[in-house]
Amino acid sequence: MFIPRPAKLLFTVDDGWNRYLGSNGDSVSPWTRLCVERMLACGTASMGVRRYCCSSPDCTHSHFFCQSCKSKACSSCGFKATEQWVAQQSHILPDCDWQHITFTMPHLLWPFFNNNWPLLNQLFQAATRAMLRWARKQGVEVGIFCALHTSGRQLNQHPHIHVSVTRGGLSVKHGVWKSIFFKKQAVEKIWRTAVTELLRDNHDRINPASLPGHSHLRDEKQWRRYLQAQYGRRWKVHFAKKTRGAWRSVKYLGRYLKRPPVSATKLRHYSGGAVVHNYYDHRTQQYRQKTLTAYSDDSGQ
């Protein structure tokens, strides 16, 4: 008996995907539609079929294989794409000590980035600026690669930046390798300032008064006061232990860059209206389960 892949069931049971498009089609981008359509067609004749025959002229036996979709929305194709991407990056990035850093922000600032892709894109500059500015003060040019995550492990909205940076670089004056140590407090202050300024300068684009629960932010003066209050909150910037080579960081980030937000192996149950998935809780260091509605948009994905 053929059983569809778990990810496909989320879209096909009770005609869920078409029903969602019927009521929310205007909010779905063409790229998202294409990814889902390709994922649903993966492994079917819609993607094309290849026929393999025996080289012997006396053998009439044939095998038919349906082609894959190579879409990021497909957990099967995404796994293969991740392995290929990790292998490619391993040959590009320098073999030295690397530091993996996670830049987060207070949860009260998350709504201002929801579905605002131009603003999310500028978070890269805010995070890398913190590292490059500190390194250049030491007279060193470092290597950096980073990735944006718009959701947490619970698939809740949680925009944050992952940055991997070399623990050394070329000296600006002499062109020789020089080790460098990043001070957490200094980097955190630069990050906090950069994000606050980014939001302050984009008041008109964000229009905070139009967002639920923020009607009190009626003008730029109140907006600046609000941001100043958030600036004084705790901003968590996590420094992981340094590692030799960038392989571990690349493998970790590859799961987010090349695969769906949740892997098929973590999907535990789907009733047609609710989805149950597993996630790893860093606080308790245990796996837990969370239930979301099929049409949940908490992640801002």
N, C-alpha and C positions, 0 to 999 in steps of 0.2 A: 504494500500500500504506500503510495507516494504522500509524503508529508511536507508541505511547503516550509521554507526557511522561516524561523520565528519572526524575523523582521518583516517578512511579507505579510504574515498574519495580521500584524498591527494595521496594515493598510487595506486588506482585502475582506476581513471578517465584517459582515453586515454592510459591505460596500462603504467602509469607513472613510477612505480617501476621497472618493467622489462626493460623499455627503459633506465632508469638510470643505471641499472646494466650492460646493454649492452655497455654503453660508459664509465662507471666509476667503473666497477666491481672490478678491482684490488685494489681500494682504500677502499673498503667496507670490514670490518673485519668479520670473521665467526660469532662472537657473535652478531654483528649488524644484519646480515642476519637472524640469528635465531630469534632474537627479533621481527623483522618485519614480518617474515613468521608466527610466532605464533600469532601476533596481527591480521594479516589478516584472520587467521583461527578461531579467537575467536568467540564463539557463533555459530559455524557451526558444522556439523557432522564430520568434519576433526579432531576435538579435542575430539571426543567421545560423545556418547549420553547415557543418563540415562533414564530408563523407570520406571515410578511410577504407580502402580496399586492399586485399591481399595482392602482392606482386605476381603471384602465380596466375597464369591465364586460366587454369583449370578450377580455381577457387572463386566461387560466387558470393562468398561471405563478405558483408560490409558492416561497418560501425558508423553510427551517426552521432555527432556531438554538437549540442547547442552551444553557441558562443556566450561568453560572459559579458557583463555590461561595463566593467571597469569604472563604475560610479563610486563616488565617495560615500553615498548613502547606503551602499551595499556592504554588509559586514563581511561577506566572503571575499569580494574583490578588494575591499579596503585592507584586509589582512595582508594580501599579497602585495598591494601597493606600499604598505608600511615597510615590509621587509626589504623591498627594492630600494625605497627611499633611504632607509637606515644604512644599507650597504653603500649607496652613493655618497652620503655625507661622510661616512667613515674614511673615505679616500680623499676628501676635500679638506676637512678640518685638521688643524695641527695636533700632533701627538704630544701634548703637554698637560700640566695640571689645569683643571677646569673647576669653576665655582658655579653652582646652580642656585639662582635666587628667584624667589616668588614675590612679586609686588602686588599687594592688595590694597583695598580702600574701605572706609566705613560703609556698612550696608545701606545707610541713608542716601548715599550718592549713586547707588546702582540704577535707580529708575531713570536718571538723566542720560544714561548710556543705552537704554533699552531701544533696540532696533535703530539706533543712530550710528550707522556704520562709519560715516566720515569722522565722527568724534572718537569712536572706538579705534580707528586707524591711527589717530594721533597719540593714543596711549603708548604706542611703540616708541615714539620720539621722546615722550615724557620719561619712560623707563630707561632707555638707552642713554639719554642725556645725563641721567644721574650717574651712570657708570663712566661714560666718556669724559665728563667734566672732572670727575675725581681722578681718573687715570692721567689726564693731561696735566693736572696740577703736579703730578709726580714725574712728568716728562716722558710718558709711556703711551704708545698706541697699542691698544688691546684688541683682541678678536671677540666678536659678539654674534650670537644668533638668538632669536627670541620667537615666542609664539603667544598668541592671544587665546585665552579661554573665556567664553562668555557664560559658562555654567560651572557649578560645583559638582562634586561626586553624587549629590542627591538630585542632580538635574535642575537645581534651583538657579535663579538668576544670580550670577556672581562673577562679573567681569574682572579679570586679573591677568597679569602679564608674567610669563615665565621667561627668564633670561639666563642664558649660559654664557659665561665670560671667561676668557683665559686668565689664569693667575700670574700673568706676566705678559710682556710684549716687547716690541722694538723700541729702544730708546730714541727719542726724537733727535737728540744731538749726535749720538754716536752710532746709531743703527745696530746696536748689539742687544741681545736678549737681556731683559731685566725683570726680576720677579717683582710682584706687587701684592699688597694686602689691602683689601677693601674694608673700610671702617663702616660698620653697620649704621651707626647713628648719623654719620655724615650722608651716606647714600639715602637713608630714609628721609632725611630733611629735604634733600633735593627733589626726591620723588613727590613728597607731600606738597611742596611748593609748586612743582610743575603741573600736577593734576588740578590743584586749586586755581591756578592761573588759566589753565585750559578751559575749565568750566566758567570762570568769571568772564573770559573774553568771548564766550559763545552763548551769552544770555539770550539773544534773539533767536538763535537756532534751536535752543532747548525749549524756550518759552515755559519756564517751570510752573507758572501760575495755571497753565492748562492741564497739568498732570494731576491725577487723583491724589488728594491729601496735601497739595502744595499751593492751594489757592491764596494762601497768605503771602506768598512771594510775588507781590504785585508789581514791584519796580526793581530797578537795578540796585538801589540802595539796600533794600531788604535782602536781595539776592547776595550781595557782597557780605552782609552781616551773617547770613546763613552759612556761607562758605567759610568764613572766618571761624565760626563755631565748630565746623567739621574739621578744620585744619588743626584745632586743638585736641581732637579725639585721638584715640590710639590707632595708628596705621601699622598693620603687621607686614613687615618685610622679612621673609624667612630666608636665612642663609643655610643651605645644606652643606654637609661636609665636602671638602674638595675631593675630586676624583682624578685618577690618571686617565687622560683621554676623554673625548666627548661622547663616547659610545653610549654610556648609560643615559645621559641627558637626551641624546638624539632618539634613542629607543623609547624613552618616556614620552617625549613630545610627538613622536611619530604616530602614536595611538590617537592623538587628538587631531593631528593635521590631515591624516589620511583615512581615518575610519569614522563611522557614525558616533554620535555622542555617547551611546550605550551599546556595548557589544551584545551579540545574540546570546552568549553564554550567561549573561547576567539577567536576562529576562526570565522570570520565574513563572509568571501566570498572566494570562490575558483573557478577560471575560467578555470582551466586546465593548465594555464601557470603562474598565479600569485596567491599568498595567501595573504589575508588581515587579520590581527589579531589585537586585542586590547592589550594595555599595559598601566601600570600606570606610569606616568611621575612624579618622585619625585620633580623635579624643579618647575613644574607648579601645582603639586598636582591635576592633572586631568588625565582622561583616554584619550589616543590618539590612532590613528590607524597608522599602518605601513604596507606597501606592500613589499613583498619579492617574488622573483621568486621561482618556485617550486623546483629548484635544487640549491638554494642558499646555500653556505657553509660559510657564514660570521661568524657564531657562533663558528666554529671550533669544532662542536660536532662530 
